[in-house]
Amino acid sequence: MKIVSILESTRPIKSDIRNAYIDFSKMTLSLVAVVTDVIREGRPVVGYGFNSNGRYGQGGLIRERFVPRVLEADPASLINDHGNNLDPHKIWARMMTNEKPGGHGERSVAVGTIDMAVWDAVAKIAEKPLYQLLAEQYGNGIAQPHVFVYAAGGYYYPGKGLDQLGKEMQSYLDRGYSVVKMKIGGASLAEDCQRIEYVLKMLQPGQQLAVDANGRFDLATAVSYAKALSQYPLFWYEEPGDPLDYELQAKLSEVYQGSMATGENLFSMQDARNLIRHGGMRKDRDWLQFDCALSYGLVEYLRTLEMLKEYGWSPSRCIPHGGHQMSLAIAAGLGLGGNESYPDLFQPYGGFPDGVKVKNGYVDLPPLPGIGFEGKSDLITEMRALAQ
């Protein structure tokens, strides 16, 4: 049993949208295929992975550093102790050979992309959905494939007014979402309050709005927004300041009594631990958005969950960023609080397997082997083209 090849292709996911910090007009991602010599149904098992939106494709790092290390390793050193499957932890350790501690930047995205593909292959070799494999190996043995999802959108578009924002949000509600999210910080506070109030008036009982500043604010602006937002029944106030400014986050928690969310731009267990230690996050109401596809993959995410447990946090307070099926599988297997979803953006990489519908804010994952990419026809077409 061995990995035969690891292939990467940098793909465009460009869009005219923008948040408070960046536009997505030149956004890319890396698509990766891990090809094994294991045969299932007459074909080699191939695991697939890609990085989340908001960070660019990592083809150079993947091809020049991390793929050669894996392929140059003794294949026997990458097999689990039972000898019946690949070992994601051993493969991860091989990728990180000769990497110094710290420096959790672009390399965490490259490693996380390959790691996703490795876990997809491992679950396919085991002939199980990844969520079931995770529940058996790292959870309580019982997967919960009924997962909460929220709809992320509300970006700033050229010429986009309140009517267009309202139509977008209504389309998400009509598709079964109970929580929708919109961007703030890319306009004035007064204009953003107008936008928030417009959406809130559309919501029915049981429906909520979250807002996301994408790290735009300094402390004074974050506090000004917090005071204004306190009048609204928001699901959360997300990433007000720089993700590494734990002092800003801590001071803001003294002002804003509602729920806050952050963590999507923290790329290691150590950074996540610093947020828990120093960021003033409150385990009874706040949400953690660590995204395995940007932060060294599931191997590192498992370490992060162990760290959270040591600090008294429940995995149910984690709702990962990214809108991909990998985090859905983790949520179902390890009891996370849910997952982000992009109903209309970053396709074909976001979304659910064909036929999966959102009902009252939840989706039910089908029992597909691996992460479940084969169930999404537009996505698996792209993936198989790379592997072939």
KELUM-653552 format. One line per field, with one value per residue (C-alpha): residue number from 1; x, y, z. Coordinates in steps of 0.2 Angstrom, whole numbers, plus 5000, padded with zeros to 4 digits. Example, Ala and Ser with C-alpha at 12.3 -4.5 7.8 and 13.67 -1.06 7.14 Angstrom:
% residues 2
num [1,2]
px [5062,5068]
py [4978,4995]
pz [5039,5036]
END
This chain:
% residues 388
num [1,2,3,4,5,6,7,8,9,10,11,12,13,14,15,16,17,18,19,20,21,22,23,24,25,26,27,28,29,30,31,32,33,34,35,36,37,38,39,40,41,42,43,44,45,46,47,48,49,50,51,52,53,54,55,56,57,58,59,60,61,62,63,64,65,66,67,68,69,70,71,72,73,74,75,76,77,78,79,80,81,82,83,84,85,86,87,88,89,90,91,92,93,94,95,96,97,98,99,100,101,102,103,104,105,106,107,108,109,110,111,112,113,114,115,116,117,118,119,120,121,122,123,124,125,126,127,128,129,130,131,132,133,134,135,136,137,138,139,140,141,142,143,144,145,146,147,148,149,150,151,152,153,154,155,156,157,158,159,160,161,162,163,164,165,166,167,168,169,170,171,172,173,174,175,176,177,178,179,180,181,182,183,184,185,186,187,188,189,190,191,192,193,194,195,196,197,198,199,200,201,202,203,204,205,206,207,208,209,210,211,212,213,214,215,216,217,218,219,220,221,222,223,224,225,226,227,228,229,230,231,232,233,234,235,236,237,238,239,240,241,242,243,244,245,246,247,248,249,250,251,252,253,254,255,256,257,258,259,260,261,262,263,264,265,266,267,268,269,270,271,272,273,274,275,276,277,278,279,280,281,282,283,284,285,286,287,288,289,290,291,292,293,294,295,296,297,298,299,300,301,302,303,304,305,306,307,308,309,310,311,312,313,314,315,316,317,318,319,320,321,322,323,324,325,326,327,328,329,330,331,332,333,334,335,336,337,338,339,340,341,342,343,344,345,346,347,348,349,350,351,352,353,354,355,356,357,358,359,360,361,362,363,364,365,366,367,368,369,370,371,372,373,374,375,376,377,378,379,380,381,382,383,384,385,386,387,388]
px [5000,5007,5004,5009,5007,5001,4995,4991,4982,4979,4961,4952,4937,4937,4921,4917,4913,4922,4922,4929,4947,4949,4941,4940,4943,4959,4956,4963,4964,4974,4965,4975,4973,4982,4983,4986,4989,4974,4960,4942,4928,4942,4950,4964,4958,4961,4959,4955,4957,4957,4960,4946,4942,4951,4968,4976,4982,4998,5005,5023,5024,5014,5025,5042,5042,5028,5024,5043,5044,5030,5035,5053,5048,5048,5030,5030,5034,5017,5006,4996,5001,4988,4995,4978,4978,4988,4991,4987,4997,5013,5011,5008,5024,5033,5027,5033,5050,5064,5050,5054,5041,5031,5029,5011,5007,5005,5013,4998,4987,4998,4999,4980,4976,4986,4980,4962,4965,4974,4959,4948,4959,4960,4941,4938,4951,4941,4925,4917,4911,4924,4912,4909,4928,4931,4917,4924,4943,4942,4924,4911,4908,4892,4891,4878,4876,4862,4872,4868,4873,4872,4872,4887,4885,4880,4896,4898,4895,4897,4880,4873,4859,4847,4835,4848,4854,4837,4834,4850,4846,4828,4835,4844,4830,4819,4831,4829,4843,4838,4854,4861,4877,4882,4897,4900,4915,4916,4904,4901,4893,4877,4876,4880,4866,4854,4859,4857,4840,4834,4838,4832,4815,4814,4817,4803,4803,4817,4828,4844,4857,4876,4888,4906,4919,4933,4946,4944,4943,4955,4949,4940,4930,4927,4920,4909,4902,4899,4889,4879,4876,4871,4854,4851,4847,4862,4868,4886,4898,4912,4931,4930,4949,4965,4964,4981,4976,4970,4970,4957,4946,4948,4944,4929,4921,4920,4909,4899,4888,4881,4890,4906,4915,4933,4947,4946,4963,4972,4982,4989,4984,4996,4988,4971,4977,4983,4966,4958,4971,4972,4957,4943,4932,4917,4914,4895,4891,4906,4910,4927,4929,4945,4946,4956,4959,4969,4977,4987,4973,4963,4978,4981,4963,4962,4976,4966,4950,4961,4967,4950,4945,4959,4952,4934,4927,4915,4918,4900,4906,4916,4908,4922,4924,4926,4909,4917,4912,4928,4922,4904,4912,4921,4906,4896,4909,4916,4901,4905,4892,4889,4897,4898,4890,4891,4875,4880,4899,4915,4908,4910,4920,4907,4890,4883,4881,4868,4850,4855,4843,4844,4829,4826,4845,4851,4857,4858,4874,4873,4883,4896,4913,4927,4922,4908,4915,4909,4891,4893,4893,4901,4915,4920,4921,4934,4943,4943,4950,4965,4968,4967]
py [5000,5017,5034,5033,5052,5069,5081,5099,5112,5130,5135,5152,5155,5174,5185,5203,5203,5211,5211,5225,5220,5212,5209,5191,5197,5187,5173,5156,5139,5123,5107,5091,5073,5059,5044,5027,5010,5003,4997,4998,4994,4992,5009,5016,5025,5044,5056,5074,5091,5110,5125,5137,5153,5169,5161,5159,5143,5136,5126,5132,5126,5110,5105,5111,5106,5095,5083,5078,5074,5062,5053,5051,5043,5024,5019,5007,5022,5030,5015,5013,5001,4988,4988,4991,5009,5025,5035,5053,5057,5049,5058,5074,5072,5068,5084,5094,5087,5101,5114,5125,5129,5145,5153,5148,5156,5150,5133,5129,5131,5120,5106,5107,5105,5089,5083,5084,5073,5061,5059,5057,5043,5035,5034,5028,5014,5010,5010,5022,5040,5051,5056,5038,5035,5050,5046,5028,5033,5050,5053,5043,5030,5038,5050,5064,5067,5080,5096,5114,5126,5144,5154,5166,5181,5199,5204,5222,5222,5236,5246,5234,5242,5237,5229,5217,5213,5209,5198,5188,5185,5180,5167,5159,5159,5152,5138,5132,5142,5149,5159,5171,5181,5198,5208,5225,5237,5240,5255,5268,5263,5272,5263,5246,5249,5253,5237,5227,5234,5230,5212,5210,5216,5202,5188,5177,5170,5157,5166,5176,5187,5187,5200,5199,5213,5202,5210,5227,5238,5245,5245,5262,5257,5240,5247,5260,5246,5235,5249,5251,5232,5230,5236,5221,5203,5196,5178,5185,5199,5191,5195,5214,5216,5208,5190,5190,5206,5196,5211,5220,5205,5204,5222,5221,5207,5219,5231,5219,5207,5197,5183,5185,5174,5173,5161,5158,5166,5157,5143,5132,5125,5137,5152,5145,5142,5160,5166,5155,5161,5180,5184,5185,5173,5167,5148,5151,5162,5164,5154,5147,5147,5137,5130,5114,5117,5133,5127,5112,5100,5088,5081,5099,5101,5086,5094,5110,5101,5092,5109,5116,5102,5106,5124,5118,5122,5110,5106,5112,5130,5127,5132,5131,5144,5138,5131,5114,5096,5092,5103,5095,5078,5084,5092,5076,5064,5075,5085,5102,5115,5116,5123,5138,5137,5148,5144,5154,5157,5149,5135,5120,5119,5124,5116,5099,5083,5083,5081,5087,5101,5113,5110,5122,5126,5108,5096,5077,5070,5055,5039,5042,5034,5047,5066,5064,5073,5059,5065,5082,5080,5097,5095,5077,5081,5094,5082,5067,5077,5082,5064,5057]
pz [5000,4995,4988,4970,4966,4972,4959,4961,4950,4954,4950,4949,4960,4956,4959,4959,4977,4991,5010,5022,5018,5001,4984,4976,4958,4957,4971,4968,4977,4975,4970,4976,4971,4982,4971,4979,4973,4982,4971,4974,4962,4948,4950,4961,4977,4975,4989,4985,4994,4992,5002,5008,5000,5006,5005,4988,4980,4987,4971,4974,4992,4988,4973,4979,4998,5004,4990,4987,5006,5005,4989,4995,5011,5013,5009,5024,5036,5031,5035,5051,5064,5059,5041,5033,5029,5027,5043,5041,5057,5050,5033,5041,5051,5035,5027,5042,5042,5043,5046,5061,5074,5071,5054,5053,5037,5019,5023,5035,5020,5009,5022,5026,5007,5006,5023,5017,5002,5013,5025,5010,5004,5021,5023,5005,5009,5025,5014,5027,5027,5035,5048,5054,5054,5064,5077,5079,5080,5089,5095,5105,5091,5086,5071,5070,5051,5055,5055,5057,5043,5040,5024,5022,5010,5010,5002,4994,4975,4964,4964,4976,4986,5000,4988,4981,4998,5004,4988,4992,5010,5006,4994,5008,5019,5005,5004,5022,5031,5048,5050,5037,5038,5030,5029,5038,5039,5020,5022,5036,5052,5048,5031,5039,5052,5038,5030,5046,5050,5032,5034,5052,5046,5034,5047,5054,5071,5073,5060,5064,5056,5059,5054,5049,5049,5042,5054,5048,5064,5076,5094,5094,5078,5085,5101,5091,5081,5096,5105,5089,5086,5104,5100,5088,5091,5081,5080,5082,5079,5069,5068,5072,5073,5067,5071,5081,5091,5106,5117,5106,5106,5125,5128,5116,5126,5141,5130,5119,5129,5113,5105,5095,5083,5077,5073,5054,5051,5065,5057,5071,5088,5096,5089,5094,5112,5113,5108,5122,5134,5130,5119,5132,5123,5133,5132,5136,5121,5109,5093,5087,5068,5065,5048,5045,5027,5031,5047,5044,5041,5052,5061,5068,5071,5082,5093,5093,5099,5113,5118,5119,5130,5142,5144,5146,5129,5121,5102,5100,5101,5085,5068,5055,5042,5024,5018,5013,5015,5025,5040,5038,5040,5056,5063,5060,5067,5082,5087,5081,5082,5063,5048,5036,5019,5003,4994,4978,4979,4976,4966,4963,4979,4991,4995,4998,4988,4975,4982,5000,5005,5020,5031,5046,5046,5045,5032,5033,5026,5015,5019,5005,5007,5011,5012,5000,4985,4973,4978,4970,4952,4946,4959,4956,4938,4941,4953,4942,4928,4938,4944,4926]
END
